[in-house]
């Protein structure tokens, strides 16, 4: 029998060559590399979540600091006029200094002087050492030596109001005070602890203690 070189290289039937296992560090690297795509996807998802959570949105609410009671503008030796729908002047307010407070939309005026014209043409003059007015100047709280005069119209007599505080409503032509006030008209003088006056209704309500001094004839013209 001749020797067959191929047969010498062929393992005998039923015999398998021994398989050598790689060392354990190599096996660990191989296992880790198989999970690497999954780990990368998890890290990417975590990073995306963090960015979404910490990125401010366009409509995020912003905290607005409360306005302080400090003037945002000041005027000296000023004059402000208000006009009606027909273009006629309704009120003229002037004074030494004006300060506007944006938190309350109010005006503080030093040495205020007011000239108001009613729709019927009657003129009202007012002055005081200081005043607190709303934004459009239609309501004024006159403080310190307040003096309001409604001038005569059509033959009637003027009426005057004096006190340390007078609250004037120019649009509704009302005047009130919770402090003592003196009302003078046609030689008659009335003092009261408080007062409300409505020019449209021609009614004066005197409150508290009331003292009156009338002219010698005992009559006043209305």
TORPA-4810 file (N, C-alpha, C, O; in nm, 3 decimals):
<nodes>
NODE_1_0.086_-0.119_0.000_0.000_0.000_0.000_0.088_0.122_0.000_0.182_0.134_0.078_X
NODE_2_0.054_0.212_-0.090_0.132_0.332_-0.105_0.086_0.437_-0.005_-0.031_0.450_0.031_X
NODE_3_0.184_0.508_0.034_0.151_0.618_0.129_0.088_0.733_0.054_0.140_0.780_-0.047_X
NODE_4_-0.031_0.779_0.107_-0.105_0.892_0.047_-0.080_1.016_0.131_-0.122_1.023_0.246_X
NODE_5_-0.011_1.113_0.074_0.015_1.235_0.153_-0.111_1.303_0.199_-0.114_1.356_0.310_X
NODE_6_-0.217_1.304_0.118_-0.344_1.369_0.158_-0.406_1.298_0.275_-0.464_1.361_0.364_X
NODE_7_-0.391_1.164_0.275_-0.448_1.088_0.387_-0.376_1.117_0.513_-0.436_1.111_0.620_X
NODE_8_-0.249_1.149_0.505_-0.173_1.178_0.626_-0.217_1.309_0.687_-0.210_1.327_0.808_X
NODE_9_-0.263_1.404_0.602_-0.307_1.534_0.654_-0.451_1.534_0.698_-0.497_1.628_0.762_X
NODE_10_-0.526_1.427_0.664_-0.669_1.421_0.700_-0.685_1.352_0.832_-0.636_1.241_0.850_X
NODE_11_-0.754_1.418_0.930_-0.772_1.355_1.061_-0.856_1.232_1.049_-0.941_1.220_0.961_X
NODE_12_-0.831_1.141_1.138_-0.904_1.015_1.137_-1.050_1.042_1.166_-1.086_1.139_1.232_X
NODE_13_-1.133_0.951_1.113_-1.277_0.967_1.136_-1.308_0.963_1.282_-1.252_0.884_1.357_X
NODE_14_-1.402_1.052_1.324_-1.443_1.059_1.464_-1.350_1.137_1.551_-1.372_1.141_1.673_X
NODE_15_-1.249_1.200_1.499_-1.154_1.277_1.580_-1.157_1.423_1.538_-1.136_1.452_1.420_X
NODE_16_-1.183_1.518_1.631_-1.192_1.662_1.605_-1.072_1.733_1.665_-1.029_1.702_1.777_X
NODE_17_-1.019_1.825_1.592_-0.902_1.896_1.646_-0.940_1.981_1.766_-1.052_2.031_1.775_X
NODE_18_-0.850_1.996_1.856_-0.874_2.075_1.979_-0.883_2.223_1.944_-0.802_2.274_1.867_X
NODE_19_-0.986_2.296_2.002_-1.008_2.440_1.980_-0.948_2.515_2.097_-0.979_2.485_2.213_X
NODE_20_-0.864_2.611_2.069_-0.801_2.691_2.175_-0.884_2.816_2.203_-0.908_2.894_2.110_X
NODE_21_-0.929_2.838_2.327_-1.011_2.955_2.366_-0.920_3.077_2.383_-0.808_3.066_2.433_X
NODE_22_-0.970_3.195_2.339_-0.889_3.318_2.358_-0.882_3.351_2.506_-0.967_3.306_2.583_X
NODE_23_-0.785_3.427_2.548_-0.774_3.465_2.690_-0.893_3.551_2.733_-0.958_3.613_2.650_X
NODE_24_-0.920_3.553_2.868_-1.041_3.622_2.916_-1.042_3.772_2.889_-1.151_3.825_2.867_X
NODE_25_-0.930_3.845_2.888_-0.941_3.989_2.851_-0.995_4.008_2.711_-1.073_4.100_2.684_X
NODE_26_-0.954_3.919_2.622_-1.005_3.931_2.486_-1.153_3.902_2.480_-1.226_3.965_2.404_X
NODE_27_-1.199_3.804_2.563_-1.342_3.773_2.564_-1.423_3.888_2.618_-1.531_3.916_2.567_X
NODE_28_-1.371_3.959_2.723_-1.443_4.074_2.781_-1.457_4.185_2.678_-1.564_4.245_2.665_X
NODE_29_-1.349_4.214_2.605_-1.353_4.318_2.503_-1.454_4.282_2.395_-1.528_4.367_2.346_X
NODE_30_-1.456_4.152_2.359_-1.548_4.108_2.254_-1.693_4.125_2.299_-1.778_4.169_2.221_X
NODE_31_-1.721_4.089_2.425_-1.857_4.103_2.476_-1.897_4.251_2.484_-2.009_4.289_2.448_X
NODE_32_-1.804_4.334_2.532_-1.835_4.477_2.545_-1.859_4.540_2.409_-1.948_4.623_2.394_X
NODE_33_-1.781_4.500_2.310_-1.799_4.558_2.177_-1.935_4.521_2.118_-1.989_4.596_2.038_X
NODE_34_-1.989_4.407_2.158_-2.120_4.370_2.106_-2.231_4.458_2.162_-2.334_4.477_2.096_X
NODE_35_-2.212_4.515_2.285_-2.313_4.605_2.345_-2.283_4.752_2.318_-2.359_4.838_2.362_X
NODE_36_-2.175_4.782_2.248_-2.136_4.922_2.227_-2.243_5.004_2.154_-2.269_5.117_2.196_X
NODE_37_-2.304_4.954_2.048_-2.409_5.034_1.981_-2.526_5.069_2.075_-2.579_5.180_2.071_X
NODE_38_-2.565_4.972_2.160_-2.674_4.997_2.252_-2.637_5.104_2.354_-2.719_5.189_2.387_X
NODE_39_-2.513_5.099_2.403_-2.468_5.200_2.499_-2.463_5.338_2.437_-2.503_5.436_2.499_X
NODE_40_-2.416_5.347_2.312_-2.410_5.476_2.244_-2.549_5.534_2.224_-2.568_5.654_2.241_X
NODE_41_-2.647_5.451_2.189_-2.784_5.499_2.172_-2.841_5.549_2.304_-2.912_5.650_2.307_X
NODE_42_-2.811_5.479_2.414_-2.860_5.522_2.545_-2.799_5.655_2.585_-2.869_5.742_2.636_X
NODE_43_-2.668_5.673_2.561_-2.603_5.800_2.592_-2.659_5.913_2.507_-2.676_6.025_2.557_X
NODE_44_-2.688_5.887_2.381_-2.746_5.989_2.294_-2.885_6.031_2.341_-2.918_6.149_2.341_X
NODE_45_-2.966_5.933_2.381_-3.100_5.965_2.431_-3.092_6.047_2.560_-3.169_6.141_2.578_X
NODE_46_-2.999_6.011_2.650_-2.983_6.084_2.775_-2.938_6.228_2.749_-2.987_6.322_2.813_X
NODE_47_-2.845_6.246_2.655_-2.800_6.381_2.623_-2.910_6.465_2.562_-2.922_6.584_2.592_X
NODE_48_-2.993_6.404_2.475_-3.105_6.477_2.415_-3.205_6.520_2.521_-3.254_6.633_2.518_X
NODE_49_-3.235_6.432_2.616_-3.329_6.465_2.725_-3.275_6.580_2.809_-3.350_6.670_2.848_X
NODE_50_-3.146_6.579_2.837_-3.087_6.686_2.919_-3.095_6.820_2.846_-3.125_6.923_2.908_X
NODE_51_-3.068_6.819_2.715_-3.074_6.943_2.639_-3.216_6.998_2.635_-3.236_7.119_2.651_X
NODE_52_-3.315_6.912_2.614_-3.455_6.957_2.610_-3.497_7.014_2.744_-3.570_7.113_2.749_X
NODE_53_-3.453_6.953_2.852_-3.494_6.997_2.985_-3.431_7.131_3.021_-3.495_7.213_3.087_X
NODE_54_-3.309_7.155_2.979_-3.236_7.275_3.022_-3.236_7.387_2.918_-3.180_7.494_2.945_X
NODE_55_-3.295_7.367_2.802_-3.301_7.473_2.703_-3.429_7.553_2.723_-3.537_7.494_2.718_X
NODE_56_-3.422_7.686_2.747_-3.544_7.767_2.768_-3.624_7.776_2.639_-3.568_7.790_2.530_X
NODE_57_-3.756_7.767_2.652_-3.844_7.777_2.537_-3.874_7.924_2.507_-3.852_8.011_2.591_X
NODE_58_-3.923_7.950_2.388_-3.948_8.088_2.347_-4.059_8.153_2.427_-4.056_8.274_2.452_X
NODE_59_-4.159_8.073_2.469_-4.271_8.130_2.543_-4.258_8.109_2.693_-4.358_8.112_2.765_X
NODE_60_-4.138_8.088_2.740_-4.119_8.070_2.885_-4.154_8.199_2.958_-4.120_8.309_2.914_X
NODE_61_-4.221_8.184_3.069_-4.260_8.301_3.146_-4.137_8.363_3.211_-4.052_8.294_3.266_X
NODE_62_-4.131_8.493_3.204_-4.022_8.567_3.265_-4.073_8.639_3.389_-4.183_8.695_3.390_X
NODE_63_-3.993_8.637_3.490_-4.029_8.707_3.611_-4.007_8.856_3.591_-3.898_8.901_3.557_X
NODE_64_-4.114_8.932_3.614_-4.108_9.076_3.599_-4.094_9.139_3.737_-4.176_9.115_3.825_X
NODE_65_-3.990_9.217_3.755_-3.969_9.281_3.884_-4.078_9.384_3.908_-4.112_9.461_3.818_X
NODE_66_-4.135_9.387_4.029_-4.240_9.485_4.059_-4.186_9.627_4.050_-4.072_9.656_4.086_X
NODE_67_-4.274_9.714_3.998_-4.234_9.854_3.985_-4.224_9.919_4.122_-4.308_9.897_4.209_X
NODE_68_-4.122_9.997_4.140_-4.106_10.073_4.263_-4.181_10.204_4.253_-4.205_10.257_4.145_X
NODE_69_-4.218_10.257_4.370_-4.287_10.385_4.371_-4.184_10.497_4.358_-4.154_10.570_4.452_X
NODE_70_-4.131_10.506_4.237_-4.033_10.607_4.204_-4.073_10.672_4.073_-4.119_10.604_3.982_X
NODE_71_-4.056_10.803_4.061_-4.098_10.871_3.937_-4.013_10.829_3.818_-3.891_10.817_3.828_X
NODE_72_-4.080_10.806_3.704_-4.007_10.773_3.582_-3.978_10.898_3.499_-3.893_10.895_3.410_X
NODE_73_-4.049_11.008_3.527_-4.012_11.134_3.464_-4.060_11.250_3.550_-4.153_11.235_3.629_X
NODE_74_-3.996_11.364_3.534_-4.026_11.484_3.612_-4.027_11.604_3.518_-3.945_11.613_3.426_X
NODE_75_-4.120_11.696_3.543_-4.126_11.819_3.465_-4.131_11.938_3.560_-4.191_11.931_3.667_X
NODE_76_-4.067_12.046_3.520_-4.065_12.168_3.600_-4.128_12.281_3.519_-4.112_12.290_3.398_X
NODE_77_-4.202_12.368_3.592_-4.269_12.481_3.528_-4.348_12.435_3.407_-4.329_12.483_3.295_X
NODE_78_-4.437_12.341_3.429_-4.507_12.275_3.321_-4.650_12.328_3.307_-4.701_12.400_3.393_X
NODE_79_-4.713_12.292_3.196_-4.855_12.317_3.173_-4.910_12.206_3.084_-4.855_12.178_2.977_X
NODE_80_-5.018_12.142_3.130_-5.080_12.033_3.056_-5.225_12.071_3.029_-5.293_12.126_3.116_X
NODE_81_-5.272_12.043_2.908_-5.410_12.074_2.871_-5.482_11.948_2.827_-5.424_11.859_2.763_X
NODE_82_-5.611_11.941_2.862_-5.698_11.832_2.819_-5.806_11.891_2.729_-5.860_11.998_2.756_X
NODE_83_-5.836_11.818_2.619_-5.933_11.866_2.523_-6.048_11.766_2.510_-6.028_11.646_2.527_X
NODE_84_-6.167_11.818_2.481_-6.283_11.734_2.462_-6.291_11.678_2.322_-6.208_11.713_2.237_X
NODE_85_-6.390_11.591_2.294_-6.405_11.534_2.160_-6.424_11.639_2.052_-6.388_11.616_1.937_X
NODE_86_-6.482_11.753_2.088_-6.504_11.858_1.989_-6.382_11.948_1.969_-6.386_12.042_1.889_X
NODE_87_-6.273_11.919_2.041_-6.152_11.998_2.027_-6.140_12.115_2.121_-6.038_12.183_2.122_X
NODE_88_-6.244_12.142_2.200_-6.239_12.253_2.293_-6.162_12.214_2.419_-6.162_12.098_2.458_X
NODE_89_-6.098_12.311_2.482_-6.020_12.282_2.601_-6.112_12.254_2.719_-6.208_12.328_2.742_X
NODE_90_-6.084_12.147_2.792_-6.164_12.110_2.908_-6.093_12.142_3.038_-6.157_12.177_3.137_X
NODE_91_-5.961_12.130_3.039_-5.887_12.158_3.162_-5.744_12.196_3.128_-5.685_12.149_3.031_X
NODE_92_-5.691_12.283_3.212_-5.551_12.322_3.202_-5.490_12.310_3.340_-5.537_12.372_3.436_X
NODE_93_-5.384_12.229_3.352_-5.318_12.204_3.480_-5.174_12.251_3.469_-5.102_12.213_3.376_X
NODE_94_-5.132_12.332_3.563_-4.993_12.378_3.565_-4.944_12.381_3.708_-5.022_12.378_3.803_X
NODE_95_-4.812_12.388_3.722_-4.753_12.389_3.854_-4.603_12.404_3.847_-4.545_12.418_3.738_X
NODE_96_-4.539_12.402_3.964_-4.394_12.418_3.970_-4.322_12.291_3.928_-4.228_12.296_3.849_X
NODE_97_-4.366_12.176_3.980_-4.300_12.049_3.951_-4.405_11.938_3.938_-4.501_11.934_4.015_X
NODE_98_-4.385_11.851_3.842_-4.472_11.734_3.822_-4.386_11.609_3.823_-4.280_11.604_3.761_X
NODE_99_-4.433_11.507_3.895_-4.365_11.377_3.901_-4.467_11.268_3.867_-4.575_11.263_3.925_X
NODE_100_-4.431_11.181_3.774_-4.519_11.070_3.734_-4.467_10.940_3.793_-4.349_10.909_3.783_X
NODE_101_-4.558_10.863_3.855_-4.525_10.734_3.916_-4.590_10.623_3.834_-4.713_10.612_3.832_X
NODE_102_-4.509_10.540_3.765_-4.566_10.439_3.677_-4.638_10.326_3.750_-4.728_10.265_3.692_X
NODE_103_-4.602_10.296_3.875_-4.666_10.184_3.945_-4.813_10.212_3.974_-4.893_10.118_3.979_X
NODE_104_-4.849_10.337_3.994_-4.989_10.374_4.022_-5.048_10.463_3.913_-5.166_10.497_3.918_X
NODE_105_-4.967_10.500_3.814_-5.009_10.591_3.708_-5.072_10.718_3.768_-5.183_10.757_3.731_X
NODE_106_-5.001_10.779_3.860_-5.048_10.901_3.924_-4.945_11.012_3.906_-4.829_10.988_3.875_X
NODE_107_-4.992_11.134_3.928_-4.908_11.252_3.916_-4.907_11.326_4.048_-5.011_11.348_4.110_X
NODE_108_-4.789_11.364_4.092_-4.774_11.452_4.207_-4.733_11.589_4.156_-4.638_11.602_4.078_X
NODE_109_-4.805_11.692_4.201_-4.783_11.826_4.150_-4.761_11.921_4.267_-4.837_11.918_4.364_X
NODE_110_-4.659_12.003_4.258_-4.631_12.105_4.358_-4.685_12.239_4.311_-4.669_12.278_4.196_X
NODE_111_-4.753_12.309_4.407_-4.812_12.440_4.376_-4.898_12.433_4.250_-4.873_12.501_4.151_X
NODE_112_-4.999_12.348_4.257_-5.083_12.322_4.141_-5.183_12.436_4.120_-5.231_12.497_4.215_X
NODE_113_-5.213_12.462_3.992_-5.314_12.559_3.952_-5.394_12.497_3.838_-5.338_12.448_3.740_X
NODE_114_-5.526_12.501_3.852_-5.614_12.432_3.757_-5.718_12.530_3.704_-5.772_12.612_3.779_X
NODE_115_-5.746_12.520_3.577_-5.856_12.593_3.513_-5.937_12.492_3.433_-5.888_12.437_3.335_X
NODE_116_-6.060_12.467_3.476_-6.147_12.369_3.410_-6.267_12.441_3.350_-6.321_12.535_3.409_X
NODE_117_-6.307_12.396_3.231_-6.420_12.456_3.160_-6.527_12.349_3.140_-6.501_12.247_3.077_X
NODE_118_-6.646_12.372_3.195_-6.757_12.277_3.183_-6.820_12.289_3.045_-6.797_12.388_2.975_X
NODE_119_-6.899_12.189_3.004_-6.966_12.198_2.873_-7.054_12.321_2.857_-7.072_12.368_2.745_X
NODE_120_-7.109_12.374_2.968_-7.193_12.494_2.958_-7.112_12.622_2.956_-7.168_12.731_2.950_X
NODE_121_-6.978_12.609_2.962_-6.892_12.726_2.957_-6.850_12.781_3.091_-6.769_12.873_3.096_X
NODE_122_-6.903_12.727_3.200_-6.866_12.776_3.331_-6.721_12.738_3.362_-6.678_12.626_3.335_X
NODE_123_-6.649_12.831_3.419_-6.508_12.811_3.450_-6.491_12.784_3.599_-6.551_12.851_3.683_X
NODE_124_-6.408_12.685_3.630_-6.373_12.653_3.768_-6.223_12.669_3.784_-6.145_12.615_3.705_X
NODE_125_-6.183_12.743_3.885_-6.042_12.763_3.916_-6.009_12.691_4.047_-6.089_12.693_4.141_X
NODE_126_-5.894_12.631_4.052_-5.851_12.559_4.173_-5.702_12.576_4.191_-5.627_12.590_4.095_X
NODE_127_-5.661_12.576_4.318_-5.518_12.582_4.349_-5.495_12.520_4.486_-5.585_12.514_4.570_X
NODE_128_-5.371_12.475_4.508_-5.331_12.416_4.635_-5.180_12.405_4.638_-5.114_12.420_4.535_X
NODE_129_-5.126_12.379_4.756_-4.981_12.364_4.766_-4.933_12.237_4.698_-4.820_12.231_4.649_X
NODE_130_-5.017_12.135_4.696_-4.980_12.011_4.626_-5.107_11.941_4.582_-5.217_11.971_4.629_X
NODE_131_-5.089_11.848_4.490_-5.204_11.772_4.438_-5.158_11.634_4.396_-5.043_11.615_4.355_X
NODE_132_-5.250_11.539_4.405_-5.230_11.404_4.354_-5.337_11.380_4.250_-5.457_11.384_4.281_X
NODE_133_-5.297_11.355_4.126_-5.391_11.339_4.016_-5.376_11.204_3.952_-5.270_11.142_3.959_X
NODE_134_-5.485_11.156_3.887_-5.474_11.032_3.811_-5.405_11.061_3.678_-5.370_11.175_3.648_X
NODE_135_-5.385_10.957_3.599_-5.301_10.970_3.481_-5.349_11.073_3.381_-5.266_11.142_3.321_X
NODE_136_-5.481_11.085_3.361_-5.530_11.180_3.261_-5.567_11.315_3.320_-5.613_11.403_3.248_X
NODE_137_-5.549_11.333_3.452_-5.575_11.461_3.515_-5.721_11.494_3.535_-5.755_11.609_3.561_X
NODE_138_-5.810_11.396_3.523_-5.953_11.421_3.541_-5.996_11.417_3.687_-6.108_11.455_3.719_X
NODE_139_-5.908_11.372_3.775_-5.938_11.363_3.918_-5.818_11.413_3.996_-5.706_11.366_3.977_X
NODE_140_-5.842_11.509_4.085_-5.733_11.570_4.161_-5.767_11.574_4.309_-5.879_11.609_4.347_X
NODE_141_-5.670_11.539_4.390_-5.679_11.555_4.534_-5.593_11.674_4.572_-5.470_11.666_4.571_X
NODE_142_-5.658_11.785_4.605_-5.590_11.909_4.639_-5.558_11.910_4.788_-5.646_11.888_4.871_X
NODE_143_-5.432_11.936_4.821_-5.388_11.928_4.960_-5.315_12.056_5.000_-5.230_12.106_4.925_X
NODE_144_-5.348_12.107_5.118_-5.277_12.223_5.171_-5.327_12.353_5.112_-5.292_12.387_4.999_X
NODE_145_-5.408_12.427_5.187_-5.458_12.555_5.136_-5.538_12.541_5.008_-5.528_12.625_4.919_X
NODE_146_-5.619_12.435_4.998_-5.697_12.412_4.877_-5.805_12.518_4.863_-5.873_12.552_4.959_X
NODE_147_-5.820_12.568_4.742_-5.918_12.673_4.714_-5.978_12.647_4.576_-5.906_12.641_4.477_X
NODE_148_-6.110_12.633_4.571_-6.180_12.607_4.446_-6.289_12.713_4.429_-6.366_12.740_4.522_X
NODE_149_-6.294_12.772_4.311_-6.393_12.876_4.282_-6.466_12.839_4.154_-6.404_12.817_4.050_X
NODE_150_-6.599_12.833_4.161_-6.681_12.818_4.041_-6.733_12.956_4.007_-6.813_13.015_4.079_X
NODE_151_-6.685_13.007_3.895_-6.718_13.144_3.858_-6.865_13.157_3.818_-6.932_13.059_3.786_X
NODE_152_-6.913_13.281_3.822_-7.053_13.308_3.790_-7.080_13.287_3.642_-6.992_13.302_3.557_X
NODE_153_-7.205_13.252_3.612_-7.247_13.231_3.474_-7.396_13.262_3.465_-7.477_13.209_3.542_X
NODE_154_-7.432_13.349_3.373_-7.573_13.381_3.355_-7.633_13.461_3.469_-7.753_13.452_3.492_X
NODE_155_-7.553_13.539_3.540_-7.607_13.625_3.645_-7.605_13.565_3.783_-7.630_13.638_3.880_X
NODE_156_-7.578_13.434_3.799_-7.572_13.378_3.934_-7.438_13.412_3.998_-7.345_13.458_3.931_X
NODE_157_-7.429_13.390_4.127_-7.309_13.430_4.201_-7.209_13.315_4.207_-7.248_13.198_4.207_X
NODE_158_-7.081_13.347_4.212_-6.981_13.240_4.224_-6.990_13.173_4.360_-7.044_13.228_4.456_X
NODE_159_-6.937_13.052_4.366_-6.932_12.976_4.490_-6.788_12.932_4.514_-6.720_12.887_4.422_X
NODE_160_-6.743_12.946_4.638_-6.604_12.917_4.672_-6.598_12.808_4.779_-6.685_12.798_4.866_X
NODE_161_-6.494_12.727_4.770_-6.469_12.620_4.867_-6.325_12.633_4.914_-6.234_12.650_4.834_X
NODE_162_-6.305_12.625_5.045_-6.172_12.632_5.103_-6.155_12.522_5.207_-6.249_12.487_5.278_X
NODE_163_-6.035_12.467_5.213_-6.006_12.363_5.312_-5.864_12.312_5.293_-5.795_12.351_5.199_X
NODE_164_-5.822_12.225_5.384_-5.691_12.164_5.371_-5.692_12.045_5.276_-5.586_11.995_5.236_X
NODE_165_-5.812_12.000_5.239_-5.822_11.889_5.145_-5.953_11.903_5.068_-6.060_11.916_5.126_X
NODE_166_-5.941_11.899_4.936_-6.058_11.900_4.847_-6.032_11.801_4.735_-5.927_11.803_4.671_X
NODE_167_-6.129_11.714_4.712_-6.117_11.611_4.609_-6.207_11.652_4.492_-6.329_11.652_4.505_X
NODE_168_-6.146_11.687_4.380_-6.220_11.739_4.265_-6.229_11.635_4.154_-6.130_11.571_4.119_X
NODE_169_-6.350_11.619_4.098_-6.375_11.532_3.984_-6.417_11.623_3.868_-6.531_11.670_3.864_X
NODE_170_-6.326_11.647_3.775_-6.351_11.748_3.672_-6.458_11.703_3.572_-6.540_11.784_3.530_X
NODE_171_-6.458_11.577_3.534_-6.552_11.532_3.431_-6.696_11.530_3.482_-6.788_11.564_3.408_X
NODE_172_-6.716_11.490_3.607_-6.852_11.482_3.662_-6.889_11.606_3.743_-7.001_11.614_3.794_X
NODE_173_-6.798_11.702_3.754_-6.822_11.829_3.822_-6.869_11.808_3.966_-6.970_11.864_4.010_X
NODE_174_-6.793_11.726_4.037_-6.822_11.702_4.178_-6.701_11.740_4.261_-6.587_11.740_4.214_X
NODE_175_-6.730_11.772_4.388_-6.625_11.812_4.481_-6.662_11.755_4.618_-6.778_11.760_4.658_X
NODE_176_-6.564_11.701_4.688_-6.591_11.643_4.820_-6.472_11.662_4.911_-6.360_11.689_4.867_X
NODE_177_-6.498_11.649_5.040_-6.391_11.658_5.140_-6.437_11.587_5.266_-6.551_11.602_5.309_X
NODE_178_-6.345_11.510_5.326_-6.372_11.446_5.453_-6.315_11.527_5.569_-6.322_11.486_5.685_X
NODE_179_-6.257_11.644_5.536_-6.200_11.733_5.636_-6.280_11.863_5.640_-6.358_11.890_5.548_X
NODE_180_-6.263_11.944_5.743_-6.338_12.069_5.753_-6.323_12.156_5.629_-6.215_12.167_5.571_X
NODE_181_-6.433_12.219_5.589_-6.437_12.299_5.468_-6.524_12.421_5.491_-6.617_12.418_5.572_X
NODE_182_-6.493_12.528_5.420_-6.571_12.651_5.426_-6.629_12.680_5.288_-6.556_12.682_5.188_X
NODE_183_-6.761_12.702_5.282_-6.829_12.730_5.157_-6.881_12.873_5.163_-6.948_12.911_5.259_X
NODE_184_-6.850_12.953_5.061_-6.892_13.093_5.057_-6.965_13.121_4.928_-6.923_13.082_4.819_X
NODE_185_-7.080_13.193_4.944_-7.156_13.233_4.825_-7.246_13.352_4.859_-7.323_13.348_4.955_X
NODE_186_-7.235_13.455_4.780_-7.323_13.570_4.795_-7.323_13.631_4.934_-7.428_13.675_4.980_X
NODE_187_-7.211_13.636_5.001_-7.205_13.694_5.134_-7.234_13.596_5.246_-7.213_13.629_5.362_X
NODE_188_-7.282_13.476_5.213_-7.308_13.374_5.314_-7.187_13.282_5.325_-7.124_13.247_5.225_X
NODE_189_-7.155_13.244_5.447_-7.041_13.157_5.473_-7.086_13.041_5.561_-7.146_13.061_5.667_X
NODE_190_-7.057_12.920_5.516_-7.097_12.799_5.588_-6.973_12.715_5.611_-6.893_12.693_5.520_X
NODE_191_-6.958_12.668_5.735_-6.847_12.580_5.771_-6.902_12.446_5.816_-7.001_12.439_5.889_X
NODE_192_-6.836_12.339_5.773_-6.881_12.204_5.808_-6.760_12.114_5.824_-6.650_12.144_5.778_X
NODE_193_-6.784_11.999_5.893_-6.676_11.902_5.914_-6.643_11.823_5.788_-6.531_11.774_5.773_X
NODE_194_-6.738_11.811_5.698_-6.719_11.740_5.572_-6.825_11.788_5.474_-6.924_11.851_5.513_X
NODE_195_-6.803_11.757_5.345_-6.894_11.811_5.245_-6.887_11.729_5.117_-6.785_11.669_5.084_X
NODE_196_-7.001_11.729_5.046_-7.007_11.675_4.910_-7.088_11.773_4.826_-7.198_11.815_4.864_X
NODE_197_-7.033_11.808_4.709_-7.099_11.904_4.622_-7.112_11.846_4.483_-7.015_11.797_4.425_X
NODE_198_-7.233_11.850_4.429_-7.262_11.803_4.294_-7.317_11.921_4.215_-7.430_11.965_4.237_X
NODE_199_-7.236_11.971_4.125_-7.278_12.090_4.051_-7.391_12.059_3.954_-7.478_12.144_3.934_X
NODE_200_-7.393_11.941_3.894_-7.498_11.909_3.798_-7.635_11.905_3.865_-7.734_11.946_3.805_X
NODE_201_-7.641_11.857_3.988_-7.767_11.855_4.064_-7.787_11.980_4.149_-7.894_11.998_4.208_X
NODE_202_-7.684_12.067_4.156_-7.687_12.189_4.238_-7.721_12.154_4.384_-7.808_12.217_4.445_X
NODE_203_-7.651_12.055_4.437_-7.677_12.009_4.573_-7.547_12.011_4.652_-7.444_11.961_4.605_X
NODE_204_-7.551_12.069_4.773_-7.439_12.068_4.865_-7.482_11.992_4.990_-7.579_12.030_5.056_X
NODE_205_-7.411_11.886_5.023_-7.438_11.809_5.144_-7.330_11.842_5.247_-7.212_11.815_5.226_X
NODE_206_-7.373_11.900_5.358_-7.282_11.936_5.466_-7.295_11.834_5.577_-7.406_11.794_5.613_X
NODE_207_-7.181_11.791_5.632_-7.182_11.683_5.731_-7.112_11.729_5.858_-7.029_11.819_5.856_X
NODE_208_-7.148_11.662_5.969_-7.086_11.696_6.096_-7.141_11.826_6.152_-7.255_11.863_6.125_X
NODE_209_-7.059_11.896_6.228_-7.100_12.024_6.283_-7.103_12.129_6.173_-7.009_12.139_6.094_X
NODE_210_-7.210_12.206_6.167_-7.229_12.306_6.063_-7.253_12.441_6.128_-7.341_12.456_6.213_X
NODE_211_-7.174_12.540_6.089_-7.192_12.678_6.133_-7.210_12.766_6.011_-7.137_12.752_5.912_X
NODE_212_-7.308_12.856_6.018_-7.339_12.942_5.904_-7.348_13.087_5.945_-7.397_13.119_6.053_X
NODE_213_-7.301_13.174_5.858_-7.310_13.318_5.877_-7.373_13.375_5.750_-7.319_13.357_5.641_X
NODE_214_-7.488_13.444_5.765_-7.561_13.497_5.652_-7.551_13.649_5.650_-7.526_13.711_5.753_X
NODE_215_-7.571_13.709_5.533_-7.566_13.855_5.523_-7.681_13.919_5.602_-7.776_13.850_5.638_X
NODE_216_-7.673_14.048_5.628_-7.776_14.114_5.711_-7.918_14.097_5.660_-8.010_14.086_5.741_X
NODE_217_-7.939_14.094_5.531_-8.075_14.080_5.481_-8.129_13.938_5.494_-8.248_13.913_5.473_X
NODE_218_-8.039_13.845_5.530_-8.084_13.707_5.553_-8.113_13.631_5.428_-8.167_13.521_5.434_X
NODE_219_-8.077_13.686_5.313_-8.106_13.619_5.187_-7.977_13.607_5.105_-7.888_13.691_5.112_X
NODE_220_-7.971_13.504_5.032_-7.863_13.487_4.934_-7.925_13.458_4.799_-8.029_13.394_4.788_X
NODE_221_-7.860_13.505_4.701_-7.908_13.479_4.566_-7.861_13.342_4.521_-7.748_13.302_4.550_X
NODE_222_-7.945_13.271_4.452_-7.910_13.138_4.405_-7.871_13.142_4.260_-7.838_13.039_4.202_X
</nodes>
